[in-house]
Amino acid sequence: LTFNGIKEVTEQVTTIEYDENFNPTEVTKTVTNSIPQISFFMGYENGDGWEKILNLGMLFGVVEKNGPMYTFTDIPDMDDLTLHMRMQDGIMVMSNDMDFVQNKAASGYTSTISKDEQKKLKNNAQVVRMDFGKLLEMAMALDEADGSVDEMAKLFGEVGFTTMEVLTNKKIDGKVQTEMFFNL
């Protein structure tokens, strides 16, 4: 799961406004919001099962296919979120940033994932990496100036956290080992 940055989205919002006599009037405004750009990478060995699930999603009208890309719409309890997905070279990438899925990820995962991260992905069944600096940077950009994120940033700065990684190896002799690293 990566946070690629922040993007501005505009949407139409309809509200009720009242005049001086308390008569209601529907007003439609264009509102601009900032949302984080997120991407999720997952490896897969056989895409046939995923194709069946996606076909089922298309049957129910929550998945649309556009060439090699899939778009998830009308996700329950996530009205403001549209996800785009592409499966290529044994890696599935899903993001709310269509340009990332359509262009950057499609041009090759080697340009979006560092060699060290690629090696970890190939050698482990699960890799979770959190960059606290980038997370706090994004949270501060989305913060509504109430200062709550500043306190968290100060705490992380005092403790000295930079990144956290969780690595789970592939099953060996029926056992799985998970290691967690806090980089200070």
Secondary structure, DSSP 8 states (H G I E B T S, - for coil): -EEEEEEEEEEEEEEEEE-TT--EEEEEEEEEEEEEEEEEEEE-S-HHHHHHHHHHHHHTTSEEEETTEEEE-S-TT-TT--EEEEEETTEEEEES-HHIIIIITTT-GGGTS-HHHHHHHHHEEEEEEEEHHHHHHHHHHHS-SSSHHHHHHHHHHHHT--EEEEEEE--BTTB--EEEEEE-
